[in-house]
Amino acid sequence: MAQARRPPGVSPSPLTIRHATKDDIDDLLALWERSGAHPSATDTPHDLRRVVDAPHAAVLVAVAGDGALAGSLIATFDGWRGNFYRMVVDPRMRRLGLARRLTTEGETWLRAAGAKRLTALVEGDREIAQVFWDSVGFERYEGMRRYSKNL
């Protein structure tokens, strides 16, 4: 398999994946913003702190050698199925396999939590995201619509 090329200006230091802490919250919100993720009503320090503390969720972060956050994935288990949210990779770190590594870690955590089926919430206008989820074995299911309501 060919070695992924590193984008210009990206440190060669190895990336680690770990669970986010409360100290990561501001950096996570900044990562989502610079990565162009669509903002949502829950993109607040309070709401992110709540999911970081939740026993039914794992907020995974990819961390560069200098401590900068390079990616994130939220994995939750509701007792019925596992769900993925906020798969985000810093634009300078894309095409290095980081999203796959985050997904693998998320799947491992969800399997241990008891999940037997996984879903990924994917922004409909992000073709690159849709192609990614297809590539890691998720099947697009057009037979259902998502409805949401902000409280």
C-alpha contacts under 8 A as a table, 3 or more apart, distances in Angstrom:
res1	aa1	res2	aa2	distance
4	A	95	R	6.89
4	A	96	L	5.37
4	A	97	G	7.64
5	R	95	R	7.73
5	R	96	L	6.96
6	R	10	V	6.58
6	R	12	P	7.66
6	R	93	M	7.61
6	R	96	L	6.90
7	P	10	V	5.83
7	P	92	R	6.22
7	P	93	M	6.83
7	P	94	R	7.99
8	P	92	R	7.88
9	G	92	R	7.87
10	V	92	R	6.70
10	V	93	M	7.08
11	S	64	A	7.89
11	S	65	G	7.96
13	S	64	A	6.55
13	S	65	G	5.13
13	S	66	D	7.86
14	P	64	A	6.37
14	P	65	G	5.96
15	L	62	A	6.25
15	L	63	V	5.37
15	L	64	A	4.61
15	L	65	G	6.19
16	T	62	A	5.54
16	T	63	V	5.26
16	T	64	A	6.68
16	T	65	G	7.87
17	I	60	L	6.67
17	I	61	V	5.53
17	I	62	A	4.39
17	I	63	V	6.19
17	I	102	L	7.15
17	I	105	E	8.00
18	R	60	L	5.64
18	R	61	V	5.58
18	R	62	A	6.64
18	R	63	V	7.73
19	H	58	A	6.49
19	H	59	V	5.62
19	H	60	L	4.58
19	H	61	V	6.08
20	A	23	D	7.86
20	A	24	D	6.02
20	A	25	I	7.91
20	A	52	V	6.55
20	A	58	A	7.89
20	A	59	V	5.45
20	A	60	L	5.67
20	A	61	V	5.81
21	T	24	D	5.44
21	T	25	I	7.24
21	T	52	V	6.42
22	K	25	I	5.54
22	K	49	R	6.01
22	K	52	V	6.86
23	D	26	D	7.47
24	D	27	D	5.32
24	D	28	L	5.94
25	I	28	L	5.07
25	I	29	L	6.29
25	I	45	P	6.23
25	I	48	L	6.64
25	I	49	R	6.85
26	D	29	L	5.25
26	D	30	A	6.23
26	D	45	P	6.98
27	D	30	A	5.00
27	D	31	L	6.05
27	D	69	L	6.79
28	L	31	L	4.98
28	L	32	W	6.27
28	L	69	L	7.10
28	L	72	S	7.55
29	L	32	W	5.21
29	L	33	E	6.29
29	L	43	D	6.87
29	L	44	T	7.63
29	L	45	P	7.79
30	A	33	E	5.06
30	A	34	R	6.15
31	L	34	R	5.31
31	L	35	S	5.96
31	L	69	L	7.02
31	L	70	A	7.37
31	L	71	G	7.43
31	L	88	V	7.73
31	L	89	V	7.91
31	L	90	D	6.55
32	W	35	S	5.15
32	W	36	G	6.38
32	W	37	A	5.37
32	W	88	V	6.56
33	E	36	G	5.36
33	E	37	A	6.06
33	E	39	P	7.62
34	R	37	A	7.81
34	R	90	D	7.27
34	R	91	P	7.91
35	S	88	V	6.82
35	S	89	V	6.76
35	S	90	D	5.48
35	S	91	P	5.90
37	A	86	R	7.90
37	A	88	V	7.33
38	H	123	E	7.98
39	P	43	D	6.41
40	S	43	D	5.48
41	A	44	T	7.45
41	A	150	N	6.90
42	T	47	D	5.57
42	T	48	L	7.19
43	D	47	D	6.78
43	D	48	L	6.77
44	T	47	D	5.34
44	T	48	L	6.06
45	P	48	L	5.18
45	P	49	R	5.91
46	H	49	R	5.18
46	H	50	R	6.33
47	D	50	R	5.08
47	D	51	V	6.52
48	L	51	V	5.26
48	L	52	V	6.17
49	R	52	V	5.09
49	R	53	D	6.29
50	R	53	D	5.26
50	R	54	A	6.15
51	V	54	A	4.92
51	V	57	A	6.35
51	V	58	A	7.78
51	V	59	V	7.33
52	V	57	A	7.11
52	V	58	A	6.83
52	V	59	V	5.88
53	D	57	A	7.91
54	A	57	A	5.47
54	A	58	A	7.80
55	P	58	A	7.75
56	H	76	T	5.74
56	H	77	F	5.48
56	H	78	D	6.89
57	A	74	I	7.05
57	A	75	A	5.59
57	A	76	T	4.21
57	A	77	F	6.41
58	A	74	I	5.83
58	A	75	A	5.13
58	A	76	T	6.35
58	A	106	G	7.59
58	A	109	W	7.54
59	V	72	S	7.14
59	V	73	L	5.96
59	V	74	I	4.46
59	V	75	A	6.35
60	L	72	S	5.49
60	L	73	L	5.18
60	L	74	I	6.11
60	L	75	A	7.72
60	L	102	L	7.03
60	L	105	E	7.97
60	L	106	G	7.43
61	V	69	L	6.67
61	V	70	A	7.39
61	V	71	G	5.55
61	V	72	S	4.40
61	V	73	L	6.62
61	V	102	L	7.67
62	A	69	L	5.86
62	A	70	A	5.34
62	A	71	G	4.81
62	A	72	S	6.16
62	A	98	L	7.60
62	A	102	L	7.36
63	V	66	D	7.89
63	V	67	G	5.68
63	V	68	A	5.67
63	V	69	L	4.65
63	V	70	A	5.64
63	V	71	G	7.28
64	A	67	G	5.27
64	A	68	A	5.34
64	A	69	L	6.32
64	A	70	A	6.39
65	G	68	A	7.40
69	L	72	S	7.89
70	A	89	V	5.82
70	A	90	D	5.14
70	A	93	M	6.66
71	G	87	M	7.39
71	G	88	V	5.28
71	G	89	V	4.14
71	G	90	D	5.94
71	G	98	L	7.30
71	G	99	A	7.47
71	G	102	L	7.92
72	S	86	R	6.62
72	S	87	M	5.59
72	S	88	V	5.20
72	S	89	V	6.58
72	S	102	L	7.18
73	L	84	F	6.85
73	L	85	Y	6.12
73	L	86	R	5.23
73	L	87	M	4.45
73	L	88	V	6.60
73	L	102	L	6.42
73	L	103	T	7.45
73	L	106	G	7.40
74	I	84	F	5.63
74	I	85	Y	4.96
74	I	86	R	5.83
74	I	87	M	7.07
74	I	106	G	7.75
75	A	82	G	6.91
75	A	83	N	5.63
75	A	84	F	4.72
75	A	85	Y	6.49
75	A	106	G	5.82
75	A	109	W	7.88
75	A	110	L	7.07
76	T	82	G	5.63
76	T	83	N	5.20
76	T	84	F	6.60
76	T	110	L	7.33
77	F	80	W	7.05
77	F	81	R	5.82
77	F	82	G	4.48
77	F	83	N	6.34
77	F	110	L	6.61
77	F	113	A	7.00
77	F	115	A	6.78
78	D	81	R	6.02
78	D	82	G	6.72
79	G	82	G	7.93
79	G	114	G	7.64
79	G	115	A	7.39
80	W	115	A	6.99
81	R	115	A	5.26
81	R	116	K	6.49
81	R	117	R	5.30
81	R	118	L	5.85
81	R	119	T	7.56
82	G	110	L	6.02
82	G	115	A	5.41
82	G	116	K	7.51
82	G	117	R	6.16
82	G	118	L	4.56
82	G	119	T	6.29
83	N	118	L	5.59
83	N	119	T	4.86
83	N	120	A	5.69
83	N	121	L	7.46
84	F	87	M	7.39
84	F	106	G	7.87
84	F	118	L	7.56
84	F	119	T	6.22
84	F	120	A	4.57
84	F	121	L	6.19
85	Y	120	A	6.35
85	Y	121	L	5.65
85	Y	122	V	7.70
87	M	99	A	7.14
88	V	99	A	7.60
89	V	93	M	6.47
89	V	94	R	6.18
89	V	98	L	7.29
89	V	99	A	6.74
90	D	93	M	5.29
90	D	94	R	6.56
91	P	94	R	5.51
93	M	96	L	6.43
93	M	98	L	7.65
94	R	97	G	7.44
94	R	98	L	7.15
95	R	98	L	7.48
97	G	100	R	5.33
97	G	101	R	6.37
98	L	101	R	5.06
98	L	102	L	6.23
99	A	102	L	5.09
99	A	103	T	6.09
100	R	103	T	5.01
100	R	104	T	6.10
100	R	136	V	7.37
101	R	104	T	5.13
101	R	105	E	6.26
102	L	105	E	5.18
102	L	106	G	6.09
103	T	106	G	4.95
103	T	107	E	6.03
104	T	107	E	5.11
104	T	108	T	6.18
105	E	108	T	5.11
105	E	109	W	6.26
106	G	109	W	5.14
106	G	110	L	6.13
107	E	110	L	5.08
107	E	111	R	5.95
108	T	111	R	5.20
108	T	112	A	6.27
109	W	112	A	5.22
109	W	113	A	6.26
110	L	113	A	4.88
110	L	114	G	6.38
110	L	115	A	5.41
111	R	114	G	5.20
111	R	115	A	5.08
111	R	116	K	6.82
112	A	115	A	7.38
115	A	118	L	7.09
119	T	138	F	7.79
120	A	133	W	7.85
122	V	126	R	7.66
122	V	129	A	6.76
122	V	130	Q	6.80
123	E	126	R	5.58
123	E	129	A	7.47
123	E	130	Q	7.99
124	G	127	E	7.41
124	G	130	Q	7.73
126	R	129	A	5.31
126	R	130	Q	6.42
127	E	130	Q	5.02
127	E	131	V	6.13
128	I	131	V	5.14
128	I	132	F	6.17
129	A	132	F	5.01
129	A	133	W	6.34
130	Q	133	W	5.33
130	Q	134	D	6.24
131	V	134	D	5.10
131	V	135	S	6.15
132	F	135	S	5.02
132	F	136	V	6.52
133	W	136	V	5.30
133	W	137	G	6.66
133	W	138	F	5.48
133	W	139	E	7.78
134	D	137	G	5.51
134	D	138	F	5.19
134	D	139	E	6.15
134	D	140	R	7.26
135	S	138	F	7.34
141	Y	144	M	6.72
142	E	145	R	7.49
